[in-house]
């Protein structure tokens, strides 16, 4: 029963709150029919696409390594702050975003950067898999600075100043406006 709930959560069929509620109901069940009710309304299992399964496995391997005392994997890329006068910068899978990241763990409109007098601010735009700053989930506008680790879904960048030959990653036509 619990393994079935865990699998449905991993497939994205249950939110964390729903998983927590159903686990509580399963642990408090007194009769077999109570257990059957915990899973009765869930749609049948589905096979994850190979791309989603690979991303999920990478995340699982990373978490397993961290829990075993391993070190954080090195970020693959540097994300420099946008240059010029642009005050807002969007990140996501949608072609209209300023930076397009074609990873299945990234929402169409995933995150945003906003320029303020004190520097850049980062926020999650209601993404499914979240935005993290130095490992912490972003839930409101937060200040970011050089050297911060930012994760959009399963993709991680280190923030830095433009220059030194490093430009914005140009994935699937993403450009700076």
N, C-alpha and C positions, 0 to 999 in steps of 0.2 A: 504494500500500500504506500509506504513512505517513499520507496524507490520510484514508484509510478508518479507520485507528486513531484519528486526531484527531477525526473525526466521531462515532465510537462513544463516545469519552471525553466529548465535548460533550453527547451524548444521555444520559449517565449509565449507559451500558452497561459501562464499564470504570472501575475505580478507578485512582487515580494510580499505585499500585504495579504493577498489572497492565499499565497503559499502558507504564510504564518497562520492565518485563520484555519485553513484546512488541516494543517498539521495538528493544531490544537484540537480540532474536532475529531481527528483520527485517534489521538492519544486519549481522549475522554470517552470514546465510544464504548458502550457496554455490550452491544449486540452486533452480530454480523451485518444485519441490514443497516445499522448506523454507519458502518465502514463503507458499504456499497453506496450510500448516499453521498459520501465525500467525493467520489469520482463520477457519479452518475451523469452529471451535466457537462462533463468535459468532452470536447470533440475527440475523435480517434487520433492516435499518434500519427505523426507525419514524418517523413524523411526530410532532414535538413539538406539544403543544397550543398554541394561539395565546398563551395566558397565559404558559406556560413559555417559549415562544420569545421573547416580549417581554421577560421578565425576563432571560433569557440575553443578549439583544442589549443591554439596558441595561448589564449587567455588562461585556460585551465593549467597549462604547463607552467606559465609564468607564476600564477598564484601558488601552485604546488612548490615551485622552487623558492618563492619568498617565504612560504610557511616552513620550509625545511631549513631556513637560515641562509638561503642563497642570496645573491646580490641582485639588484634591479638590472634588467637588461639595458644595454646602452641604447639611447634613442637613435633612430636611424637618420634623422634629418634635423637641420636647424631651420627654425621659422623666424625670419627677421621681422621686426615690426614694420608695417607699411610706411613707405617714405612719401613725401609730398604732403599736400594739404588735405587729403582724405580724412574725414572725421569718423567714419564708420567702415567696418570691414567685415564681410560675412564669410563663413566657412561651412561647407557642406557638400553633398553629392549633386545638388541641383546646378545645372549649367549657368544659372543666373548668379550664383555666388561669386564673390571676389576670388576665393580660392576653392577649387573643386577637388575633392578627395573621393575617388571612386571605390571606396572600401565599403563592403556591405554592413559593417558595424557603425557607419556614419549616417546620420539622418540627412534628408534633403537640405534642410536649413538647420544646421547643427549648433553652431556657436557664433558669437559676434565679438569683435574688438571695437572699443570706442575710445577715441582720443579725448583726453581732458587736459586741463592746464597742468595737472600734476603728473601726467603720463597716461599710459594705456590701461584700460579696464577690460576685463573678460567676463562674458556671461554665456551660459548655456541657453539655447533658444527653444527649450522644450524637447530636446532630443530623446530618443528612446534609450540609448546606451550611455548617455551622460558625457559630461566634460569634467576632467579632473585637472587640478592645479597642484603640482607637487604631491600627488596621491590623494588629495582631498576633493570630494565632489563639489562642483561649482553649482550653487543654487541661487546666486544673486551676483550683481556686478562686483568683481573683486579686482584690486590692482595687480598688475603683472609687471615683471622687470626682467632684465637680462639674466639668463641662467635658469629661469623657472622651467620646470618640466610640465608640458601641457599635453593631455591625452584627449583625443576625440574618438570615442568608441575604443577600438583596439589600436589606434594609430597614435604614436607618441612623438612629440617634437620638443626641442629645447629652444626657448625664446632667445633671440639675440638682436643686436643692432645691425641694420643694413650695412653692407660694405664687405670688403675682403673677398669680393668675387662671389659672395653668396646671394642668390636671389630667392624669391619665393619659389617653393616647389611648384612646378607647372604640371599638374596632373590633369589629364583630360581637358585641356584647354583653359585651365584656371589662369586668370590674369589679374593684375592689379589695375584698378580704375583710378 
